[in-house]
Amino acid sequence: PEALKRGVVACSAGNHAQGVALSSSSLSCPSTIVMPLATPQIKVNAVSYHGGLDCKVLLHGQNYDEASEEAKRLEKEEGLTMIHPFDDPSVIAGQGTIGMEILRQSVSEEIDG
């Protein structure tokens, strides 16, 4: 609960950013999304739209690595919880679950899972 009040931070230029923004908004959790400077405006707008008023979008760095370093700095300095786009067991499990859902919907025979 205390971590939820402080908020989350994520670094992404795409779907992860939108998912974190939407999820944090539905939980009334402040979010900061760090995106590289070259991120297309349509993606920046989508993150802002999904995140609502408690979502701050920061454009930082020439590439993902530079944006990621800024997100790590914010995590440390502001006490935010990092929601990593791929290097996290819960994120990996969630992506696997989505993969199984897609397979189950696209084949006619039973899939073990």
C-alpha positions as CSV (number, residue, x, y, z in Angstrom):
1,P,0.0,0.0,0.0
2,E,2.8,2.5,0.8
3,A,4.6,1.6,-2.4
4,L,1.4,2.1,-4.3
5,K,1.1,5.6,-2.9
6,R,4.6,6.5,-3.9
7,G,4.1,5.2,-7.4
8,V,5.8,3.3,-10.2
9,V,8.3,4.0,-12.9
10,A,8.8,2.2,-16.2
11,C,10.9,2.6,-19.2
12,S,9.5,1.7,-22.6
13,A,8.6,3.2,-26.0
14,G,5.7,1.0,-26.7
15,N,3.1,-1.5,-25.3
16,H,4.7,-1.9,-21.9
17,A,4.5,1.8,-21.3
18,Q,0.8,1.8,-22.2
19,G,0.1,-1.3,-20.0
20,V,1.8,0.2,-17.0
21,A,0.1,3.5,-17.5
22,L,-3.4,1.9,-17.8
23,S,-2.8,-0.5,-14.9
24,S,-1.5,2.2,-12.5
25,S,-4.4,4.5,-13.4
26,S,-6.9,1.7,-12.6
27,L,-5.2,1.3,-9.2
28,S,-5.0,5.1,-8.6
29,C,-1.3,4.7,-8.4
30,P,0.9,7.5,-9.8
31,S,3.2,6.5,-12.6
32,T,6.2,7.9,-14.4
33,I,6.9,6.5,-17.8
34,V,10.4,7.3,-19.3
35,M,10.5,7.1,-23.1
36,P,13.4,7.9,-25.4
37,L,13.3,11.3,-27.2
38,A,12.8,9.6,-30.5
39,T,9.5,7.9,-29.4
40,P,6.7,8.6,-32.0
41,Q,4.2,11.2,-30.7
42,I,1.4,8.8,-31.2
43,K,2.9,6.4,-28.6
44,V,3.5,9.2,-26.2
45,N,-0.1,10.3,-26.6
46,A,-1.4,6.8,-26.0
47,V,0.6,6.5,-22.8
48,S,-0.8,9.8,-21.6
49,Y,-4.3,8.9,-22.5
50,H,-4.2,5.5,-20.8
51,G,-2.4,6.9,-17.7
52,G,-4.7,9.8,-17.0
53,L,-3.9,12.6,-14.7
54,D,-1.6,10.6,-12.4
55,C,0.8,9.6,-15.2
56,K,3.9,11.6,-16.0
57,V,5.6,10.9,-19.3
58,L,9.2,11.9,-19.5
59,L,11.1,11.9,-22.8
60,H,14.8,11.3,-22.0
61,G,17.9,10.0,-23.8
62,Q,18.7,9.2,-27.4
63,N,17.9,5.5,-27.0
64,Y,16.3,2.9,-24.7
65,D,19.5,2.5,-22.6
66,E,19.7,6.2,-21.8
67,A,16.0,6.3,-20.9
68,S,16.4,3.2,-18.8
69,E,19.2,4.9,-16.8
70,E,16.9,7.8,-16.1
71,A,14.1,5.5,-14.9
72,K,16.6,3.8,-12.6
73,R,17.7,7.1,-11.2
74,L,14.0,8.0,-10.5
75,E,13.5,4.7,-8.8
76,K,16.3,5.4,-6.4
77,E,15.9,9.1,-5.8
78,E,12.1,9.1,-5.5
79,G,11.5,5.7,-4.0
80,L,9.4,4.5,-7.0
81,T,8.8,0.9,-7.8
82,M,10.4,-0.2,-11.1
83,I,8.1,-2.1,-13.5
84,H,10.7,-3.6,-15.8
85,P,9.5,-4.5,-19.3
86,F,11.1,-7.9,-19.6
87,D,13.6,-8.7,-16.8
88,D,11.1,-9.6,-14.1
89,P,9.6,-13.0,-13.2
90,S,6.0,-11.7,-13.0
91,V,6.3,-10.0,-16.3
92,I,7.7,-13.1,-17.9
93,A,4.9,-15.2,-16.4
94,G,2.3,-12.8,-17.7
95,Q,3.7,-12.8,-21.2
96,G,3.7,-16.7,-21.1
97,T,0.0,-16.6,-20.1
98,I,-0.8,-14.3,-23.0
99,G,1.0,-16.7,-25.3
100,M,-1.0,-19.7,-24.1
101,E,-4.3,-17.7,-24.6
102,I,-3.3,-16.9,-28.2
103,L,-2.4,-20.5,-28.8
104,R,-5.7,-21.8,-27.3
105,Q,-7.7,-19.5,-29.5
106,S,-5.9,-20.3,-32.7
107,V,-5.8,-24.1,-32.7
108,S,-8.6,-26.6,-32.7
109,E,-7.0,-29.3,-30.5
110,E,-6.4,-29.2,-26.7
111,I,-3.2,-27.7,-25.5
112,D,-1.6,-28.9,-22.2
113,G,-1.0,-26.0,-19.9
